[in-house]
Amino acid sequence: MNSVSLTPFSYMRDTHTPVFLRHSRSAGAENDESIIYAAASAHKFGLSVMLKPHLWLGSSWPGEIEMRSPQDWQKFFHYYKRWIRHFALLAEMYHIEILSVGVEMVKTTRNRPDDWRRLIGELRKLYSGQLTYAANWGEEFEKLSFWGSLDYIGLNCYYPLSESETATDAELREGASQIMQRIAKVATRFQKQVIITEVGFTSTPASWRQPHERAAGKPVDLEAQARSYRAFLSAAQEEPSLHGLYWWKWPSYLDYGGPGNNDFTPNNKPAEAVVSRFYLNWPSSPSFSR
C-alpha cells in the first residue's frame, strides 16, 4: 500500500439548481487545514496522495445532477470551476500527486463533455500533477468521451462479482476477471492506464451482488467481505492496464471497524489480512510521483 485518497465534500440541495459550492471551514470538518495535515502525514510515511473532492446530495447522488436550461448549465459549471480550482491550487501548493476533477457526475459528463474539456484545460494552468476523473461503473466509465484529456482513466468500481447469493470462490474470481476485461477494453481504446478510484465491499452477506449498497440494518458477514476482496485482488494483479486501486472506505481513525462492524472498512477484519497478503506480493508497485 503506497497511496491514500482524501475526499472532502461540498453540498447541493437540489440536483437541478445551480448553487455556490462552499468549502468546509469549521473545526473538525474536511477543511483546508485537515487536508494539508493529512497529505503531509501521508508524505511523511512515504505515501502519495490523491485528492478527490466530492459533491454530496443527501438523498440523491451526483449522477442525477442535470440542469434544465443552457443558462443554468453555465451557472453550474461556473460554480463548480470556482470550487474545484480551490482544490487544484491546494494540490499544487502541497505537492499532492493526483487530483480527481469530479466524481460520478454521470449526466453532466454525458450532456456537457465540452464543458468538462474546458474545465480540465483550465485546471492544468493551475496544477502540474496528474489528473483523473472518478467515473461511475458501467456506462459512464465505458463511454466517457474525454478520457484522452486526462492522465489516468478513473473508475469507481462497484460492478457485481456475481448475482448469486451462494457464489463459489471460482464464480467470484470469474466475475472479477470479467470486470478486468471491461477495464482493459477502455484502457486499450484510449491508450491510458486505469486507476480504480474506489472499490469496496461491505461485511454483509453476499455483498458481492451489489457492492455499492450501504450496510445499514444488515447482519455482519466478515467472510463474505474477505472472499470478495480475495477474488477482486486475484484478478486485479493480472491486469497490466490497471495502475492502482483505492479501497472504499478505510478511515484514518483506526478504532473504526472490527469484527462487529458491517460497513465497508476492512480495518481489523479478515479482509485486512487479504489486502496485506496481496499487496506484499503485488507484481509492481504503482508510482504517483510528481
C-alpha positions, -999 to +999 in steps of 0.1 A: +000+000+000+016+032-011-011+058-017-041+073+001-072+091-011-085+123+006-122+131+000-135+165+010-172+172+003-195+201-006-233+200-007-260+206-032-296+205-020-312+202-055-299+183-085-315+208-109-305+241-093-270+256-097-257+270-063-224+283-050-204+254-036-190+260-002-157+247+013-156+233+048-143+258+074-154+246+108-132+228+133-131+191+128-145+193+093-129+185+060-113+219+058-081+230+042-061+225+074-072+189+077-064+182+041-030+198+044-022+179+076-034+145+062-014+150+030+017+160+049+013+130+072+009+106+042+040+121+026+059+117+058+053+080+057+063+077+020+027+076+007+014+095-023-020+113-022-050+115-044-073+145-037-108+135-047-134+163-040-169+150-040-204+166-042-229+153-016-266+154-023-282+138+007-309+115-006-297+117-042-262+113-058-240+133-082-251+112-112-285+129-110-271+165-114-287+179-145-296+215-153-328+224-171-315+253-193-283+264-210-282+293-186-283+270-156-257+248-171-234+278-175-240+288-139-234+252-126-200+250-143-191+285-132-197+275-096-181+241-100-150+256-115-147+280-086-150+251-062-126+226-078-099+252-087-095+258-050-085+222-046-063+224-077-044+252-061-042+234-028-029+203-045-003+223-063+009+241-032+012+209-011+026+186-038-004+163-039+003+138-067-032+133-082-063+154-084-097+139-094-117+166-112-151+150-104-169+120-090-198+101-106-214+131-123-230+110-149-255+134-165-230+163-166-204+142-184-229+128-208-246+161-216-217+186-214-184+169-224-170+201-239-176+219-206-155+192-189-128+195-215-126+233-210-125+228-172-097+203-174-077+227-196-081+255-171-072+233-142-039+223-159-029+260-158-031+258-120-020+223-113+011+204-126+003+170-112-018+142-127-055+145-134-082+118-134-120+117-131-138+091-109-164+077-133-194+056-121-191+020-130-210+009-161-220+033-190-202+064-177-169+046-173-172+027-206-185+055-228-169+087-214-157+107-243-129+129-227-106+103-212-080+115-236-079+149-219-068+132-186-037+115-174-055+084-160-088+068-166-106+067-132-133+041-121-155+039-090-157+001-094-189-014-080-196-039-107-212-071-091-189-101-089-218-124-091-256-123-089-258-155-069-262-153-031-243-186-028-215-179-053-184-201-050-149-186-049-144-197-085-175-178-096-164-147-077-130-149-094-146-153-128-168-122-121-137-102-111-119-113-143-148-101-164-145-067-147-109-066-156-118-073-192-141-042-192-112-022-177-087-034-203-111-026-232-114+011-221-077+013-214-068+000-248-092+023-266-077+054-251-041+041-246-041+051-209-038+032-177-067+029-152-069+039-116-097+023-096-106+054-076-130+034-054-137-002-049-151-019-018-175-045-003-194-043+030-191-070+057-226-083+049-240-115+034-234-118-004-220-082-006-205-091-039-240-089-055-245-051-051-212-037-038-224-001-038-252-008-013-248+005+022-247-019+051-273-002+074-295-028+091-278-058+076-262-086+096-224-089+098-206-113+075-169-109+076-161-139+054-182-125+025-162-093+025-129-113+027-139-136-002-149-106-023-115-089-016-097-121-024-114-126-057-110-090-068-074-087-059-066-120-075-079-108-109-066-072-105-030-085-100-031-099-135-044-069-154-015-048-168-037-018-177-045-013-140-022+012-124-036+010-089-067+010-067-081+027-037-103+008-012-136+024-001-136+030+028-107+029+052-109+059+076-078+073+093-093+068+127-083+032+133-107+025+161-134+022+135-140-013+122-135-047+139-155-079+140-188-063+149-187-037+121-207-044+089-196-014+069-171-010+041-139-007+061-117-038+062-100-025+093-094-052+120-113-078+099-102-108+078-103-086+047-074-066+061-052-097+061-062-104+025-051-069+015-018-072+033-010-105+017-018-094-018+000-061-016+032-077-003+032-098-034+020-073-060+038-076-093+047-039-095+042-010-071+022+018-088+040+052-086+023+086-085+054+108-081+052+144-093 
